[in-house]
Amino acid sequence: MNWIALTDEDQLERIKEESKQHPVVIFKHSTRCSISAMAKNRLERTEPAAGVAFYYLDLIVFRSISNRIAEMFGVMHESPQVLMIRNGECVYDESHNGISMDEIVDAAAYQLP
């Protein structure tokens, strides 16, 4: 897994633009939560979805970015949480034990009409 560190709110606008070219996943991770560690480990042990950029947010250090993500994409904050951004909008989100690479692959493959 090649995580791209999400450490600056300015990256969110770039993610919206990047998502017009290919899907982008944001993984919001709490370094203090065992469920979050398990979800991260599960993602890292599986083959990532092809053609998808994966961003990693340490929401303990960068809580303001997590809050901005919730506001910008209209998705209630949870931890751990994955969001898939496509064409500047959140088209898929999941949290806790529902996080799986299979679901991310399926969401990435889904083409809107």
C-alpha positions as CSV (number, residue, x, y, z in Angstrom):
1,M,0.0,0.0,0.0
2,N,1.4,3.4,-1.0
3,W,-0.3,5.8,1.3
4,I,-0.2,9.5,0.5
5,A,0.0,11.5,3.7
6,L,-2.9,14.0,4.1
7,T,-1.4,16.7,6.3
8,D,-2.7,20.0,5.0
9,E,-6.3,21.2,4.3
10,D,-5.1,22.6,0.9
11,Q,-4.7,19.0,-0.2
12,L,-8.5,18.6,-0.1
13,E,-9.0,20.9,-3.1
14,R,-6.3,19.0,-4.9
15,I,-8.0,15.7,-4.0
16,K,-11.3,17.0,-5.5
17,E,-9.5,17.9,-8.7
18,E,-7.5,14.6,-8.8
19,S,-10.8,12.7,-8.3
20,K,-11.9,14.0,-11.7
21,Q,-9.2,11.8,-13.2
22,H,-9.5,8.7,-11.0
23,P,-11.1,7.7,-7.7
24,V,-9.4,8.8,-4.5
25,V,-9.8,7.1,-1.2
26,I,-9.2,8.9,2.1
27,F,-8.6,6.7,5.1
28,K,-9.2,8.5,8.4
29,H,-7.2,6.7,11.1
30,S,-7.1,7.1,14.8
31,T,-3.7,6.0,16.2
32,R,-5.4,5.5,19.6
33,C,-8.1,3.0,18.4
34,S,-7.6,-0.8,18.1
35,I,-10.5,-1.1,15.6
36,S,-8.8,1.6,13.4
37,A,-5.5,-0.3,13.6
38,M,-7.3,-3.5,12.6
39,A,-9.0,-1.8,9.6
40,K,-5.7,-0.2,8.5
41,N,-3.9,-3.6,8.8
42,R,-6.7,-5.3,6.8
43,L,-6.3,-2.7,4.0
44,E,-2.6,-3.1,3.9
45,R,-2.7,-6.9,3.7
46,T,-4.8,-6.9,0.5
47,E,-4.1,-5.8,-3.0
48,P,-5.2,-2.2,-3.4
49,A,-7.8,-1.2,-5.9
50,A,-6.2,-0.5,-9.3
51,G,-6.2,3.1,-10.4
52,V,-7.1,4.5,-7.0
53,A,-5.0,7.0,-5.0
54,F,-5.0,6.2,-1.3
55,Y,-4.6,9.1,1.2
56,Y,-3.9,8.5,4.9
57,L,-5.1,11.0,7.6
58,D,-3.8,10.7,11.1
59,L,-6.9,12.3,12.6
60,I,-5.4,12.6,16.1
61,V,-2.7,14.9,14.8
62,F,-4.8,16.5,12.0
63,R,-8.3,16.7,13.6
64,S,-9.1,20.0,11.8
65,I,-8.6,18.3,8.5
66,S,-10.9,15.5,9.5
67,N,-13.6,18.1,10.4
68,R,-13.1,19.9,7.1
69,I,-13.5,16.5,5.2
70,A,-16.9,16.0,7.0
71,E,-18.0,19.5,6.1
72,M,-16.7,19.5,2.5
73,F,-18.1,16.1,1.5
74,G,-21.2,16.0,3.7
75,V,-20.3,12.8,5.5
76,M,-20.6,12.5,9.3
77,H,-17.2,12.0,11.0
78,E,-16.4,8.5,12.1
79,S,-13.2,6.7,13.0
80,P,-11.9,4.7,11.4
81,Q,-13.5,5.7,8.1
82,V,-12.9,5.5,4.4
83,L,-14.3,7.9,1.8
84,M,-14.1,7.5,-1.9
85,I,-14.1,10.7,-3.8
86,R,-15.0,10.8,-7.5
87,N,-15.6,13.9,-9.6
88,G,-15.2,16.0,-6.5
89,E,-17.9,14.3,-4.4
90,C,-18.0,11.5,-1.9
91,V,-19.6,8.5,-3.6
92,Y,-18.9,5.9,-1.0
93,D,-18.1,5.9,2.7
94,E,-17.7,3.1,5.3
95,S,-16.5,2.9,8.9
96,H,-15.3,0.6,11.6
97,N,-15.5,-3.1,10.7
98,G,-17.3,-2.4,7.5
99,I,-14.0,-1.2,5.9
100,S,-12.7,-3.7,3.4
101,M,-10.6,-3.5,0.2
102,D,-13.2,-5.7,-1.6
103,E,-15.8,-3.0,-1.0
104,I,-13.4,-0.3,-2.1
105,V,-12.6,-2.2,-5.3
106,D,-16.4,-2.6,-6.0
107,A,-17.0,1.1,-5.4
108,A,-14.0,2.0,-7.7
109,A,-15.3,-0.2,-10.5
110,Y,-18.8,1.3,-10.3
111,Q,-19.3,3.8,-13.2
112,L,-22.0,6.4,-12.9
113,P,-24.2,6.8,-15.9
